[in-house]
């Protein structure tokens, strides 16, 4: 069985009633048609501290990618020419 992927906006719509309004997880999950396990992961993933950490990691990864792209390739043409 394939795991269903939800858009970030949808996750935010599910998390908001839980974190800001204090609604019960079971009620919110029934309303949105998601399992009762998912919102716990989403609340943690969408917490401000975690989002800041993910943004910093993304910036660092992009810097590293840029740095590596500046290094000449001595082991063959990596562009397929």
Secondary structure, DSSP 4 states (H G I P E B T S, - for coil): -PPPP--HHHHHHHHHHHHTS---HHHHHHHHT--TTHHHHHHHHTSHHHHHHHHHHHHHHHHHHHHHHTSPP-SS-TT--
